[in-house]
């Protein structure tokens, strides 16, 4: 897949997210989501960091529920008309799970824009296409991202991401192991998102661009 093809898919994914939010409307519980992220103060949503709104919208999109079911899954099961690209992205969104990845290699060439990562919580290595990430991430950087497959073996991010310096790798994984031990099970996707959100303020996420 060439970079220009990816950029068209990325633009379609943004439009699809807007379509999902419009479809969901008042079903989304904004206050609950803001409280989960500690962004609800004195009856208002208050974004403190530069990425807080991205995290808030990501949380709503992937973990927002109505009558006990994820709204994203309800949209997937609905009869909303979508084109082939939207169908591809939506299927990837529903099947995607956030994890902690380590950057192994980067190809920042204009026509390629590839980032190669290893999943530190589950087995597997992945090829990621992202122009911003390819030009700002370096080998060893730790990423908390959700990968969406857009072609055979090629993935893009969902949008929001958490990035940590390589020096914090062991601390982050030790903290995750502690949380996993307390829960006596593997963390759910939502729990892992909230874990990464909290650790980004403790360990000071580094600046990368998506």
C-alpha angles and dihedrals in degrees: 000000000000124000093249090055090050092050090055090050091047091053090049090050090055091051091047092053089052089050091052092050091048090049092049095045113154091003088083112091101218096175093052092050092048091049091051088056094041090244098122114097129164092345096311140096106249118188110203104175128050092249099041095101090051090052091046093052092044090053092049093047098049103028105027111122137194120193090350097306128102110257090220089060091046090054090049090054094045127097095243109146113245134174122238094266092049090049090052093050094044092052089050091050093051092048096042123107128188118241143160114267136184120216110238101175142352132210107192097176113136096244096044113033094176130165119191116207140178122218106235095194100042134027116271148077123229142199113225127189115207127137096204095045093045091057099042107032122079136196112291097024113138117227132194100201143144113233121213117194111228100166136009103303094346122110141183130200123257091236112260116075142175119220128192133183115255088246089070096053097102094042091051094048092045090052090049091051089051092052090047091051092050091051092044088223144056113291117256119243091258093048091050091050091052090045092054091045091055094044092050089068094044099047096031110242114239122237117264131154129230 
